[in-house]
Amino acid sequence: MKAQCDFGPRYPGSEAHKKTRDWIVAQAKQYTDKVETQEFTHEWSVTKSKVTMWNVVATMDVGAKTTVLLLAHWDTRPTADMEWDVEKQKKPIVGANDGASGVSVLLELMRAFKQTPPPVNVTFLFTDGEDLGPEINEMFLGATHFAKNMKRGAYSFGILLDMVGDKDLEIPIESYSQYYARSVVERFYRNAALLGYSKQFPRQAQGQVLDDHLPLNEAGLPTMDLIDFQYPYWHTLDDTPDKCSAESLAIVGRAVESFLRKERGS
Ligand SMILES: [Zn+2]
């Protein structure tokens, strides 16, 4: 998380954005067999010019029949729109929780799965343009692009990690996930409880969250969003590493790892 935040705000078009892309690619190459970038452009309403963005797709093929998609967005919000002060609102956020946290857990899972391979193939998708905005029609751009180009039936299901680093971690069941990916939700939350993580993963509804899982679900891939939306620093300049904890990242990582290790690959 620190490495990413040290690059600074990582919004599309910034220098830090490109550096982070290269850093993620380099990290992923250490642990997976195949790493690709998926480039796309978007004409941004704010600048009226084209922005180039990149999804990073890393594949771990263990020779199983089924493949699971794990994803997190790596871009950060170009504006701190939840700040009270109008001047502060114009500044880009560091996005420790909203950006870096999900990426950190994905990289950690890669490391663990490289050491002891899981029973299923895993595709790690780092999406870009999740948080461009300002409005909802200019968000989830990388996930939408990926969903459009995704081969039908390529994945059995997806798990999205977003804002998973909060010190006070609590990830109730997100409602779109419950609707579109009910059996994944059931299995995941049951297993989290077995691990002793009922406090962090309470089996309660938290309402609908608009996120990268929507375009995937709409394209027919059941995808669960693990998100702790009760985070007072959301889209502010205070979304910094000190608000997060390594323990929270580790719990989410262990919960996903343990769940995937119980899946059947054929
Ligand atoms: Zn955000």
Residues whose N, C-alpha, C, O or C-beta is under 5 A from the ligand:
A	BS01	ZN	D98 D131
